[in-house]
Amino acid sequence: MKTFSAHRWLDIVLTALAPMIWGSTYIVSTELLPPDRPFTAALLRTLPAGLLLVVLCRNALPCGQWRRLWLLSALNIGAFQALLFVAAYRLPGGLAAVMGAVQPLIVILLAWGWERQTPGLLAVIGAITGVLGMAVLLISPATVWDPLGITAALGGAGCMATGTYLNRRWRSDLPLLAMTGWQLLLGGVMLLPIACLIDPPLPALPLTAIAGYVYLSLLGALLAYVLWFRGINRLSPVAVSSLGLLSPITAVVLGWWLLDQQLRGSALLGMLTVLASIALVQWSNRPPPARPAPASSSSRSVIS
């Protein structure tokens, strides 16, 4: 029978910390940061963290991996962050989160189409249940369906899912910290012209805003992406992408705890459904049991 080892549980818990940290981004941005500067927030979250890791690790990129690294940086950081903030500004947070909940399904389709891996029934059921649970948790009758916002949200989900899948498929020779730093640095470089062209300049910042930007960079980018990429190296892409559903759940819990936001009974039902879907996907992607090694000829002779 397939079981979870202690190491696998540790991998799941550490990887889950990344989307839980990302779930605090909304409350930090709204309560501590200056308004109407989403791309600046994304830039200051990624670029300093990437620069710090690259300088500390001092690992040059191996020859021949630049093209892949640029693509991964765009998918996981640059394009994803830009589309994420476009969706956040044009859609209610609940609808944007529901669109993002399709990531496990996209990863399943990528593995099916690219590697001809037939998806497991439990994984598909878990992924669909996660989308439905997120809809129950966050969508209300007053939700506004903006076409551009929906397109951006689906595009961001597609970028993150594809980046998660390719990060596992394209193994890098770089150590984990160096690889994370290069992706954050290059993704931040991609966000730099967008932030300069679209967002207004930053005003004089109070200490609370500076603390918010430091939190987003050191925890929301450096620590969270290190844990996320570590998880991609140790778990299946579908299992990792399903853990991303913990991000909106964390945002809802923090809003209830710190901002006295109400939680309806249907929202609690949706939250339990999402948690059940995550558990189902993790269970369906558990590794097969190790087969006992065949007895050697010498051991067989002794036994006989």
Residue pairs with C-beta under 8 A, 6 or more apart in sequence:
1 289
2 286
2 287
2 288
2 289
3 286
3 289
4 286
8 235
8 286
8 287
11 230
11 231
11 234
11 235
12 231
12 235
12 239
12 243
12 282
14 227
14 230
14 231
15 227
15 228
15 230
15 231
15 234
15 235
15 240
15 243
16 243
16 246
17 224
17 227
18 223
18 224
18 225
18 227
18 228
18 231
18 243
19 224
19 228
19 243
19 244
19 245
19 246
19 247
19 250
20 246
20 247
20 250
21 219
21 220
21 223
21 224
22 220
22 224
22 247
22 250
23 246
23 247
23 248
23 249
23 250
23 251
23 253
23 254
24 220
24 250
24 251
24 254
25 216
25 220
25 251
26 93
26 251
26 254
26 255
27 251
27 254
27 255
27 258
27 259
28 212
28 215
28 216
28 220
29 38
29 41
29 212
29 216
31 212
31 259
32 208
32 209
32 211
32 212
32 215
33 41
33 209
33 212
33 213
34 202
34 203
34 205
34 209
36 199
36 200
37 195
37 199
37 200
37 202
38 85
38 88
38 89
38 199
39 81
39 82
39 85
39 191
39 194
39 195
39 198
39 199
40 195
40 199
40 202
41 85
41 213
41 216
42 81
42 82
42 84
42 85
42 191
42 195
43 188
43 191
43 192
43 194
43 195
44 213
44 216
44 217
45 81
45 213
45 216
45 217
45 220
45 221
46 77
46 81
46 184
46 185
46 187
46 188
46 191
46 217
46 221
47 184
47 185
47 188
47 189
47 191
47 192
48 188
48 217
49 181
49 184
49 188
49 217
49 218
49 221
49 222
49 225
50 180
50 181
50 182
50 183
50 184
50 185
50 186
50 187
50 188
50 221
51 181
51 185
51 188
52 181
52 222
53 177
53 178
53 180
53 181
53 182
53 184
53 185
53 222
54 178
54 181
54 182
54 185
56 177
56 181
57 175
57 177
57 178
57 181
59 174
59 175
59 178
61 69
61 174
61 182
62 172
62 173
62 174
65 172
65 173
65 174
68 166
68 170
68 172
69 172
69 182
69 183
69 186
70 186
71 166
72 163
72 166
72 167
72 170
72 183
73 182
73 183
73 184
73 185
73 186
73 187
73 190
74 159
74 186
74 187
74 190
75 159
75 160
75 162
75 163
75 166
76 159
76 160
76 163
76 164
76 167
76 183
76 187
76 225
77 183
77 184
77 186
77 187
77 188
77 190
77 191
78 186
78 187
78 188
78 189
78 190
78 191
79 155
79 156
79 159
79 190
80 156
80 159
80 160
80 163
81 187
81 191
82 191
82 194
83 152
83 153
83 155
83 156
83 159
84 96
84 152
84 153
84 156
86 148
86 149
86 152
87 96
87 99
87 149
87 150
87 152
87 153
87 156
88 96
89 149
90 146
90 148
90 149
90 152
91 99
91 144
91 146
91 149
91 150
91 153
92 138
92 140
92 143
92 144
93 138
93 248
93 251
94 137
94 138
94 139
94 140
94 143
94 248
95 138
95 139
95 143
95 144
95 145
95 149
95 150
95 153
96 149
96 153
97 134
97 138
97 247
97 248
97 251
98 131
98 134
98 135
98 138
98 139
99 150
99 153
99 154
99 156
99 157
100 153
100 156
100 157
100 160
100 244
100 247
100 248
101 130
101 131
101 134
101 157
101 245
101 248
101 274
102 131
102 154
102 157
102 161
103 157
103 160
103 161
103 164
103 241
103 242
103 244
104 123
104 126
104 127
104 130
104 161
104 238
104 241
104 242
104 244
104 245
104 281
105 124
105 127
105 128
105 131
106 157
106 158
106 161
106 162
106 241
107 161
107 164
107 165
107 237
107 238
107 241
108 119
108 123
108 124
108 127
108 238
110 161
110 162
110 165
110 237
111 117
111 119
111 165
111 237
111 238
112 118
112 119
114 165
114 169
120 284
120 285
121 284
122 280
122 281
122 283
122 284
123 238
123 280
123 281
123 284
123 285
125 280
126 242
126 277
126 278
126 279
126 280
126 281
126 284
127 238
127 242
127 277
127 281
128 277
129 273
129 274
129 276
129 277
129 280
130 242
130 245
130 273
130 274
130 277
130 278
130 281
132 273
133 270
133 271
133 272
133 273
133 274
133 276
133 277
134 245
134 248
134 270
134 274
135 270
136 266
136 267
136 269
136 270
136 273
137 248
137 249
137 252
137 266
137 267
137 270
137 271
137 273
137 274
138 248
138 252
138 267
138 270
160 241
160 244
161 241
164 232
164 237
164 240
164 241
165 237
167 229
167 232
168 232
168 233
168 236
168 237
168 240
172 179
174 182
176 226
176 229
176 230
176 233
177 226
179 229
180 222
180 225
180 226
180 229
183 225
183 229
184 221
184 222
184 225
205 213
228 240
231 240
231 243
232 240
235 285
236 285
238 281
238 285
239 281
239 282
239 285
242 277
242 278
242 281
242 282
243 278
243 282
245 274
245 277
245 278
246 278
249 271
249 274
249 275
252 261
252 263
252 267
252 271
255 261
256 262
256 263
295 303
